[in-house]
Amino acid sequence: MSDKRLNISSGAQFEPIYGYSRAVKFGNQIHVSGTCAPVGHEQSDTYTQAMAAFEIIGTALKKAGSSFDEVVRTVVYVTDIKDFEQVTRAHGEIFKNIRPASTTVQVTSFLRPWQSVEIETYAIAGASPQA
């Protein structure tokens, strides 16, 4: 295991301004920042926004040399707990066989008022159920 830190960028405009990375890999741990659907999803329902967030997360995991198979924990934030079923459907499609630990929390709002879901993931290289 390497103790070298790898900052992973998605190219989001706020990364250099706010001073964060889409993901950070340190040793065998990969922490993916809270991720919302990008601009272009203003009219999308929560399921579609969650799947768009998962697409960005999947890209970050791949850049870290990982995948959804190695995710051990997710934290999902929603602006309306009534959208839980939509989020559950998206989460289940991604993690049906992986089944990471997960928490869902209702929050007031996100950076863009139309965003309804934000997702964080934590992965450990070598944690795949197939490993």
C-alpha positions as CSV (number, residue, x, y, z in Angstrom):
1,M,0.0,0.0,0.0
2,S,1.3,3.4,-1.0
3,D,0.9,6.3,1.4
4,K,1.1,8.8,-1.5
5,R,-1.9,11.2,-1.8
6,L,-3.6,11.5,-5.1
7,N,-6.1,14.4,-5.6
8,I,-8.6,13.7,-8.4
9,S,-10.3,16.5,-10.2
10,S,-13.5,16.4,-12.3
11,G,-12.8,19.9,-13.7
12,A,-15.7,21.5,-11.8
13,Q,-15.5,25.2,-11.6
14,F,-15.6,25.3,-7.8
15,E,-12.7,22.9,-7.2
16,P,-10.0,25.6,-7.3
17,I,-12.1,28.3,-5.8
18,Y,-13.4,26.3,-2.8
19,G,-10.2,24.3,-2.5
20,Y,-11.4,20.8,-2.8
21,S,-11.0,17.7,-5.0
22,R,-13.7,15.5,-6.5
23,A,-11.9,12.6,-4.8
24,V,-8.8,11.9,-2.8
25,K,-7.0,8.6,-2.7
26,F,-4.6,8.0,0.1
27,G,-3.2,4.5,0.4
28,N,-6.1,2.1,-0.3
29,Q,-8.8,4.6,0.8
30,I,-10.8,6.6,-1.8
31,H,-13.0,9.5,-0.5
32,V,-15.4,11.0,-3.1
33,S,-16.8,14.4,-2.3
34,G,-20.5,15.0,-2.2
35,T,-21.7,15.0,-5.7
36,C,-24.8,16.5,-7.3
37,A,-26.2,16.4,-10.8
38,P,-24.5,19.0,-13.0
39,V,-26.0,21.9,-14.8
40,G,-28.3,20.6,-17.5
41,H,-30.5,18.6,-15.0
42,E,-32.6,21.5,-13.9
43,Q,-35.8,19.7,-14.9
44,S,-34.7,16.2,-13.9
45,D,-36.4,14.2,-11.1
46,T,-34.4,13.0,-8.2
47,Y,-33.8,9.5,-9.7
48,T,-32.3,11.1,-12.8
49,Q,-30.2,13.5,-10.7
50,A,-28.9,10.6,-8.6
51,M,-27.9,8.6,-11.6
52,A,-26.1,11.7,-13.0
53,A,-24.3,12.1,-9.7
54,F,-23.3,8.4,-9.8
55,E,-21.9,8.8,-13.3
56,I,-19.6,11.5,-12.0
57,I,-18.7,9.4,-8.9
58,G,-18.0,6.4,-11.2
59,T,-15.6,8.5,-13.2
60,A,-13.8,9.7,-10.1
61,L,-13.5,6.1,-8.8
62,K,-12.1,4.9,-12.1
63,K,-9.5,7.7,-12.1
64,A,-8.5,6.4,-8.6
65,G,-8.1,2.9,-10.0
66,S,-11.3,1.8,-8.3
67,S,-14.9,1.1,-9.1
68,F,-18.3,0.9,-7.5
69,D,-17.4,-2.7,-6.5
70,E,-15.0,-1.3,-3.8
71,V,-17.4,1.2,-2.3
72,V,-17.9,0.4,1.4
73,R,-20.1,3.4,2.5
74,T,-22.4,6.0,1.0
75,V,-24.0,9.1,2.4
76,V,-27.0,10.4,0.6
77,Y,-28.5,13.9,1.2
78,V,-32.0,14.7,-0.1
79,T,-33.9,18.0,0.1
80,D,-37.2,16.1,0.4
81,I,-37.4,12.7,2.2
82,K,-40.4,11.9,0.1
83,D,-37.8,11.4,-2.7
84,F,-36.3,8.5,-0.8
85,E,-37.9,5.9,-3.1
86,Q,-36.4,7.5,-6.2
87,V,-33.0,7.6,-4.5
88,T,-33.4,4.0,-3.3
89,R,-34.1,2.9,-6.9
90,A,-30.9,4.6,-8.2
91,H,-28.8,3.5,-5.3
92,G,-30.1,-0.1,-5.7
93,E,-29.3,-0.2,-9.4
94,I,-25.6,0.8,-8.7
95,F,-25.1,-1.2,-5.4
96,K,-27.6,-4.1,-5.6
97,N,-24.9,-6.8,-5.2
98,I,-22.3,-4.7,-3.3
99,R,-24.5,-3.4,-0.5
100,P,-22.3,-0.8,1.2
101,A,-23.2,0.8,4.5
102,S,-25.4,3.8,3.8
103,T,-27.0,6.8,5.4
104,T,-29.7,9.0,4.0
105,V,-30.3,12.5,5.5
106,Q,-32.7,15.3,4.6
107,V,-31.2,18.7,4.3
108,T,-32.6,22.2,3.5
109,S,-30.9,22.9,0.1
110,F,-27.9,22.6,-2.1
111,L,-25.8,25.2,-4.0
112,R,-28.2,25.2,-6.8
113,P,-31.9,25.4,-5.7
114,W,-33.0,22.8,-8.3
115,Q,-30.6,20.1,-7.0
116,S,-32.5,17.5,-4.9
117,V,-29.8,14.9,-4.1
118,E,-26.1,14.8,-3.2
119,I,-24.1,11.6,-2.7
120,E,-20.8,10.9,-1.0
121,T,-18.9,7.6,-1.4
122,Y,-16.0,5.9,0.4
123,A,-14.2,3.1,-1.2
124,I,-11.3,0.8,-0.1
125,A,-9.1,-0.7,-2.8
126,G,-9.3,-4.4,-2.5
127,A,-12.8,-4.4,-0.9
128,S,-14.6,-5.8,-3.8
129,P,-16.9,-8.7,-2.9
130,Q,-15.2,-10.6,-5.8
131,A,-11.7,-9.9,-4.4
